Amino acid sequence: MTYRDTIYQYLTDPRVVYVKSKIYKYRAGLMCYNNVLPKLETHLVDHCNLNCKGCSHFSPLSSPAFADFNQFSKDITRLSELFKNINRFRILGGEPLLHPEIIKFISFAKMKLPASNIRIVTNGILLPKMTPLFWETMADSKISIDITVYPKVHVRVDTIKALAKKYDIDLDINYPTSFRKIPINFNGDCNIKQSLDTCRGNFYSPFLRDGHIYLCAHMTMFQLFENAFDIIPPLNVKPIEGINIHENITGKEIINYTLKPQSCCGFCNWKERIFFPWDISKRKEDEWI
């Protein structure tokens, strides 16, 4: 086990998670008071040019699916009205660079959320092939790039670093060696409070999709899994609960929503989480259960 893996397991220890969860809820409460959403994520595409085993966004199970700019612009405009700011706005997928109109999306996002730390989350494979206009737009809008370089995947890191330096773009590169699976509990009867506390102790990743905000991407992307393996949710489990941002609602109410467990949290079996090395997905059900 590497040093990174040891630290990772320590940070997911239940005792550490409890403290982290309390701290994050306190910080989120302060931001709620100031009407600032700490973080938000969204997809530009659901599919990917990689095929990662156990992808938590279920991208290996997705056919090509692209975000609609009209919906995106409507949603971002509404969010700019609801919040003083969104501290960090991450644009991901799937692989977001697969969207043919990515420049249009990022330009609009920066126009409406000028103070936000907007970041493109990518595996980096396509970055050396992006046009000068893409890089110029990123530079003009001061948008950052987060790259995950997966084992066994060739990424032209030196070329990307040179491009980022040329255009003065903030670049963060991560080299993970192991990955975590949170098995799906089909009964949906895990303790939802404990599940969300553990989740929020590790992540705070509210997810925007089609005019709704969800606790996480897993909530709404789970439908890909259901469709791929003909899974029928138990009758006692409510439909996935998102919050409609276009209804009569306030930013503070949305932030409070992101800190409260929903019935679908019962599907995440954190107690049985395991770590595994990166591999190619075989699109088998047991990669997620």
C-alpha positions as a printed NumPy array, in Angstrom:
array([[  0.   ,   0.   ,   0.   ],
       [  1.363,   3.416,  -0.961],
       [  1.637,   6.432,   1.328],
       [ -1.267,   8.06 ,  -0.573],
       [ -3.43 ,   4.97 ,   0.011],
       [ -2.611,   4.973,   3.73 ],
       [ -3.626,   8.617,   4.046],
       [ -6.763,   7.922,   2.024],
       [ -7.842,   5.127,   4.336],
       [ -7.145,   7.303,   7.38 ],
       [ -9.34 ,  10.084,   5.977],
       [-12.208,   7.623,   5.511],
       [-11.979,   6.241,   9.064],
       [-15.453,   6.64 ,  10.666],
       [-14.075,   8.674,  13.588],
       [-12.248,  11.06 ,  11.271],
       [-15.257,  11.271,   8.958],
       [-17.509,  12.257,  11.885],
       [-15.279,  15.192,  12.801],
       [-14.837,  16.253,   9.173],
       [-18.581,  16.113,   8.616],
       [-19.258,  18.344,  11.627],
       [-16.615,  20.826,  10.501],
       [-17.936,  20.963,   6.959],
       [-21.521,  21.415,   8.075],
       [-20.4  ,  24.287,  10.284],
       [-18.556,  25.936,   7.392],
       [-21.482,  25.358,   5.028],
       [-23.746,  26.927,   7.645],
       [-21.592,  30.053,   7.637],
       [-21.753,  30.186,   3.85 ],
       [-25.495,  29.661,   4.021],
       [-25.72 ,  32.732,   6.254],
       [-23.897,  34.696,   3.548],
       [-25.913,  33.051,   0.759],
       [-22.838,  31.462,  -0.851],
       [-23.019,  27.927,  -2.259],
       [-19.685,  26.249,  -1.377],
       [-19.497,  24.027,  -4.448],
       [-21.483,  22.77 ,  -7.432],
       [-20.792,  20.236, -10.171],
       [-22.441,  19.527, -13.511],
       [-21.945,  17.342, -16.582],
       [-21.312,  18.535, -20.113],
       [-21.49 ,  14.932, -21.314],
       [-22.38 ,  11.651, -19.607],
       [-20.113,   9.43 , -21.709],
       [-16.321,   9.263, -21.731],
       [-13.329,   8.422, -23.904],
       [-12.075,   6.148, -21.125],
       [-13.754,   3.086, -19.723],
       [-12.932,   3.067, -16.009],
       [-13.999,   0.143, -13.869],
       [-16.65 ,   1.064, -11.309],
       [-16.936,   4.71 , -12.428],
       [-19.067,   6.461,  -9.81 ],
       [-20.836,   8.445, -12.542],
       [-21.578,   5.228, -14.511],
       [-19.995,   6.66 , -17.673],
       [-19.094,   3.224, -19.135],
       [-22.845,   2.505, -19.231],
       [-23.779,   5.717, -21.041],
       [-24.415,   6.198, -24.721],
       [-23.293,   9.596, -26.113],
       [-25.267,  12.246, -24.201],
       [-24.566,  15.983, -24.44 ],
       [-25.746,  18.832, -22.227],
       [-28.155,  21.25 , -23.893],
       [-26.908,  24.845, -23.933],
       [-30.377,  26.385, -23.64 ],
       [-31.041,  24.428, -20.442],
       [-27.549,  25.177, -19.145],
       [-27.848,  28.919, -19.739],
       [-31.276,  29.001, -18.122],
       [-29.97 ,  27.147, -15.055],
       [-26.784,  29.185, -14.643],
       [-28.721,  32.426, -14.996],
       [-31.107,  31.292, -12.276],
       [-28.241,  30.296,  -9.977],
       [-26.635,  33.711, -10.443],
       [-29.882,  35.187,  -9.155],
       [-30.165,  32.811,  -6.195],
       [-26.622,  33.083,  -4.785],
       [-24.144,  35.836,  -4.072],
       [-21.55 ,  33.409,  -5.36 ],
       [-20.764,  29.751,  -6.013],
       [-17.28 ,  29.296,  -4.577],
       [-16.245,  26.417,  -6.81 ],
       [-18.054,  25.33 ,  -9.973],
       [-16.706,  22.118, -11.517],
       [-17.595,  21.196, -15.096],
       [-17.114,  17.497, -15.684],
       [-18.566,  14.289, -17.112],
       [-17.964,  11.799, -18.527],
       [-15.258,  13.628, -20.368],
       [-16.321,  17.295, -20.787],
       [-13.862,  17.945, -23.627],
       [-16.003,  15.673, -25.809],
       [-18.687,  18.363, -25.983],
       [-18.311,  20.196, -29.319],
       [-19.604,  23.453, -27.796],
       [-17.537,  23.484, -24.614],
       [-16.218,  26.999, -25.343],
       [-19.777,  28.318, -25.442],
       [-20.581,  26.717, -22.093],
       [-17.522,  27.915, -20.205],
       [-17.787,  31.449, -21.585],
       [-21.392,  31.728, -20.448],
       [-20.64 ,  30.245, -17.031],
       [-17.891,  32.795, -16.396],
       [-20.06 ,  35.662, -17.607],
       [-22.811,  34.773, -15.116],
       [-20.542,  33.598, -12.288],
       [-17.587,  35.989, -12.561],
       [-16.329,  35.453,  -8.994],
       [-16.566,  31.649,  -9.078],
       [-13.568,  29.35 ,  -9.255],
       [-14.636,  27.497, -12.405],
       [-12.724,  24.313, -13.148],
       [-12.781,  21.84 , -16.053],
       [-12.356,  18.276, -14.754],
       [-10.779,  16.004, -17.371],
       [ -8.643,  12.905, -17.875],
       [ -6.367,  15.089, -20.011],
       [ -6.194,  12.88 , -23.094],
       [ -7.826,  15.421, -25.402],
       [ -6.179,  18.569, -24.012],
       [ -3.208,  18.613, -26.446],
       [ -5.712,  18.459, -29.331],
       [ -7.82 ,  21.424, -28.2  ],
       [ -7.82 ,  24.493, -30.439],
       [ -6.021,  27.768, -29.67 ],
       [ -9.483,  29.338, -29.256],
       [-10.216,  26.91 , -26.428],
       [ -7.005,  27.826, -24.616],
       [ -7.516,  31.551, -25.23 ],
       [-11.059,  31.345, -23.86 ],
       [ -9.847,  29.475, -20.796],
       [ -7.179,  32.122, -20.243],
       [ -9.5  ,  35.088, -20.786],
       [-12.096,  33.601, -18.429],
       [ -9.457,  32.509, -15.889],
       [-10.825,  28.967, -15.831],
       [ -8.7  ,  26.247, -14.234],
       [ -8.115,  22.635, -15.185],
       [ -8.153,  19.558, -12.92 ],
       [ -6.598,  16.474, -14.512],
       [ -6.765,  12.906, -13.262],
       [ -4.042,  10.793, -14.845],
       [ -5.097,   7.169, -14.514],
       [ -2.642,   4.259, -14.332],
       [ -1.84 ,   2.643, -17.711],
       [ -3.364,   5.629, -19.563],
       [ -1.022,   7.676, -21.751],
       [ -1.476,  11.391, -21.152],
       [  0.915,  13.944, -22.659],
       [  1.515,  15.673, -19.351],
       [  4.58 ,  17.653, -20.471],
       [  2.678,  19.051, -23.469],
       [ -0.265,  19.995, -21.25 ],
       [  2.004,  21.702, -18.722],
       [  3.617,  23.689, -21.513],
       [  0.235,  24.802, -22.865],
       [ -0.968,  25.764, -19.397],
       [  2.192,  27.796, -18.843],
       [  1.874,  29.47 , -22.236],
       [ -1.694,  30.584, -21.546],
       [ -1.165,  31.156, -17.8  ],
       [ -3.825,  28.659, -16.745],
       [ -4.006,  27.137, -13.271],
       [ -3.439,  23.402, -13.571],
       [ -3.881,  20.687, -10.941],
       [ -2.786,  17.135, -11.789],
       [ -3.716,  14.119,  -9.682],
       [ -2.195,  10.637, -10.029],
       [ -4.492,   8.235,  -8.116],
       [ -3.306,   4.693,  -7.532],
       [ -6.426,   3.165,  -6.029],
       [-10.143,   3.753,  -6.203],
       [-13.055,   3.316,  -3.866],
       [-16.254,   1.409,  -4.427],
       [-19.284,   2.182,  -2.301],
       [-21.455,  -0.888,  -2.928],
       [-25.066,  -0.288,  -3.9  ],
       [-27.595,  -1.612,  -1.416],
       [-30.616,  -2.477,  -3.549],
       [-32.907,  -2.567,  -0.534],
       [-32.186,   1.101,   0.039],
       [-32.318,   0.573,   3.805],
       [-28.915,   1.862,   4.939],
       [-29.148,   4.512,   7.66 ],
       [-29.583,   7.657,   5.557],
       [-28.229,  10.042,   8.209],
       [-25.078,   7.99 ,   8.74 ],
       [-24.722,   7.617,   4.987],
       [-24.886,  11.353,   4.324],
       [-22.639,  12.165,   7.309],
       [-20.009,   9.813,   5.887],
       [-20.511,  11.193,   2.409],
       [-20.254,  14.82 ,   3.518],
       [-17.192,  13.934,   5.571],
       [-15.521,  12.889,   2.318],
       [-17.276,  14.949,  -0.327],
       [-19.44 ,  17.981,  -0.761],
       [-20.512,  17.748,  -4.382],
       [-24.052,  18.997,  -5.064],
       [-24.917,  18.251,  -8.669],
       [-26.823,  20.376, -11.209],
       [-28.865,  18.609, -13.867],
       [-31.799,  19.835, -15.963],
       [-32.959,  22.573, -13.637],
       [-32.524,  20.564, -10.431],
       [-29.82 ,  20.291,  -7.786],
       [-29.146,  16.878,  -6.252],
       [-27.039,  15.859,  -3.255],
       [-24.555,  14.262,  -5.644],
       [-24.164,  13.044,  -9.214],
       [-24.615,   9.465,  -8.042],
       [-28.272,  10.214,  -7.246],
       [-29.281,  11.106, -10.771],
       [-26.742,   9.094, -12.801],
       [-27.863,   5.895, -11.053],
       [-30.555,   5.629, -13.714],
       [-27.854,   4.522, -16.16 ],
       [-27.179,   1.536, -13.909],
       [-30.868,   0.715, -13.561],
       [-31.361,   0.801, -17.333],
       [-28.226,  -1.221, -18.105],
       [-29.103,  -4.098, -15.775],
       [-32.922,  -3.864, -15.693],
       [-32.934,  -2.925, -12.017],
       [-36.304,  -2.061, -10.505],
       [-36.032,   0.02 ,  -7.293],
       [-37.945,  -1.266,  -4.253],
       [-41.479,   0.085,  -3.955],
       [-40.759,   1.497,  -0.503],
       [-38.005,   3.796,  -1.807],
       [-39.083,   7.228,  -2.971],
       [-38.043,   8.536,  -6.391],
       [-34.762,  10.46 ,  -6.48 ],
       [-35.346,  13.807,  -4.823],
       [-33.778,  16.814,  -6.479],
       [-34.663,  20.415,  -5.734],
       [-36.106,  22.514,  -8.561],
       [-34.126,  25.751,  -8.757],
       [-36.746,  27.439, -10.94 ],
       [-39.485,  27.241,  -8.343],
       [-40.126,  29.825,  -5.628],
       [-37.06 ,  29.036,  -3.53 ],
       [-34.089,  30.796,  -1.962],
       [-30.371,  30.103,  -2.117],
       [-30.294,  29.422,   1.605],
       [-33.005,  26.78 ,   1.238],
       [-30.932,  25.073,  -1.46 ],
       [-27.808,  25.053,   0.741],
       [-29.8  ,  23.58 ,   3.622],
       [-31.136,  20.902,   1.261],
       [-27.574,  19.841,   0.388],
       [-26.923,  19.052,   4.067],
       [-30.01 ,  16.915,   4.727],
       [-30.241,  13.166,   3.978],
       [-32.677,  11.909,   1.345],
       [-34.171,   8.436,   1.055],
       [-31.849,   7.555,  -1.839],
       [-28.879,   7.889,   0.574],
       [-30.009,   4.464,   1.765],
       [-28.591,   2.937,  -1.413],
       [-24.986,   3.818,  -0.506],
       [-23.465,   1.079,   1.652],
       [-20.508,   2.991,   3.083],
       [-19.838,   0.317,   5.715],
       [-18.798,  -2.136,   2.989],
       [-16.651,   0.247,   0.943],
       [-13.57 ,  -1.293,  -0.612],
       [-10.487,  -0.062,  -2.48 ],
       [ -9.365,  -1.487,  -5.798],
       [ -6.728,  -0.74 ,  -8.465],
       [ -7.741,   1.085, -11.634],
       [ -8.764,  -1.202, -14.472],
       [-10.79 ,  -1.286, -17.673],
       [-14.52 ,  -1.694, -17.127],
       [-16.137,  -4.877, -18.391],
       [-19.527,  -3.233, -17.839],
       [-20.47 ,  -5.927, -15.336],
       [-22.976,  -5.382, -12.554],
       [-20.548,  -6.471,  -9.835],
       [-18.339,  -3.428, -10.488],
       [-20.889,  -1.354,  -8.586],
       [-22.406,  -3.771,  -6.038]])
